[in-house]
Structures are given as C-alpha cells and as structure tokens.
Amino acid sequence: MSKTTLTRRGVLKSGAVAGAGVALPTIFTASSAAAYMNEPTGSSVTLGFNVPQTGPYADEGADELRAYMLAVEHLNGEGDGGMMNTFSSKALQGNGILGKKVEYVTGDTQTRPDAARASARSMIE
C-alpha cells in the first residue's frame, strides 16, 4: 500500500491552476462569441409578452400585461412618478436595457398550449 501525501494547500493550488486553465480560452474567444449571441443591433430592444388575452384566464392575462407594460415604462424612465431616484440600487436608471429603449410586442396564448407555441414562434420569427 502506498502512502500518498495530499495536503490541503496542494489541492487548492491544483484546483486554482485547473480553474485558470479552463477559464483562459474564454478570454480569447469573447469577440468571436458575439456572432452567436442574439444581441440587438438597433437603438431599441424588443421584449415579447405571451399572455392569455382570450379564454378562461383572460382576466389574469390582462393583469399580467398591465404589469409588463408598467415594467417597460419603468425601464424606459417614463411614468415613474419621480420614484426612480428613491431606489437605493442604481441598477435601474430609466435608460432602458444597456442604454437601449425597450419596446414590446404581445401575443395571445388563448389559454391553449398550441396557440401559445404558435404565438411565441411568431414573436421570435
């Protein structure tokens, strides 16, 4: 039986070297990864909200849609009633997402999975 001397320090050093070795290639490929991202190129970002606007859950869908519209107003800095400056976190500055104005489109799920799938597909394409 062989005696192995593993120390905590040696394991931590090996882990740090392995982590750096795994992370290093991502530094050099950051510019090439932009081709695979769905990054908006214009001055606006469009979000799709797929909610039930007809069917048995239309009332809940209307509430969801109003909440989404309010969130878009806050993201764009419109209609906040002066509350934007009261947030302790400055992550929400009212300048959209990454400085781009937020727009939205809506889809009706009709409270049916096939209609929801078709609506989501039409928003993407």
Secondary structure, 3 states (H helix, E strand, C coil): CCCCCCCHHHHHHHHHHHHHHHHHHHHHCHHHHHHHCCCCCCCEEEEEEEECCCCCCHHHHHHHHHHHHHHHHHHHCCCCCCCHHHCCCCCCCCCCECCEEEEEEEEECCCCHHHHHHHHHHHHC
